[in-house]
Amino acid sequence: MTPAVATGLAARWASTAGTLRGAWLRVAARGAGALVAAVTVAQLHDAHDPGVLCPLRRFTGIPCPGCGSTTVFIEAGHGDLVASLAANPVTVLVGLGLLFAPLGGGRWWWELPNGRRNALIAAAATLSWAWQLHRLGISRP
């Protein structure tokens, strides 16, 4: 690709900013990137399973709130969306929020006071951790 063509494409991309068409183009680009990443991670995992990646879980046996996030992408890369959602629902919701952020639905987030945002993050982490403890059988007697 010549520099002139690249400059033209960049200008065309920039001209769509702030439009509904541009927002959907950005959602599509993010979705395509996430799809490529998920399929790649799934293929790498199939070829070489590294085991548990979370240091907290590896050394203590206790999962962290983010445990299952890699599994979300591996299962999505295999096309199993139910298993992906079961691995860590909070990661799936955050991923969908980031995917559709160009459409402007997340503006409410930035309008919240910092304390309220921090409280929502803490609540999501707590729910995620409770889910992981239940999913991995640690919360059961």
Steps between C-alpha positions, in 0.01 A plus 500: 500500500644832404516789748249698292247216514556457874452873556179493296364205698590669829325818388191306396499315837537829690217658301258236632568591865190621676260343249279197552662332200843564649390362836381177339824478299695528824283233664562274200875564514512425873287189451723373219809559712345323799393209279850459357650521850252246643553248220878543523502452878274194466732345240809573712328351803411185306862463387656575838293516818705702751276404792380754755621850409375688808788531749264524800315184399819316403672559834205507742223315319272800553374672183512875452207706363661489153539123495325350201568803278744308281251214486237747378711572192600136448138382510387787279776408255362147493153643437356383834338819626314329786827363643655841445225667702525234772876554538465865608176691432653830617779474242242431229296806602807724514615367162162571344502847654841572347391354166194724474657808664529690170120512483504732801305287745777530756483875537304453821809332647717810457225724637498309831697643792827319569368352823202342325722358222734353761204349685374338177847361425524362855153344471588340164826364642317362805234333284767361270698362792189341654424344159855361474490357852171328416607387151820341626328340801692691766190650659338159549548311830 
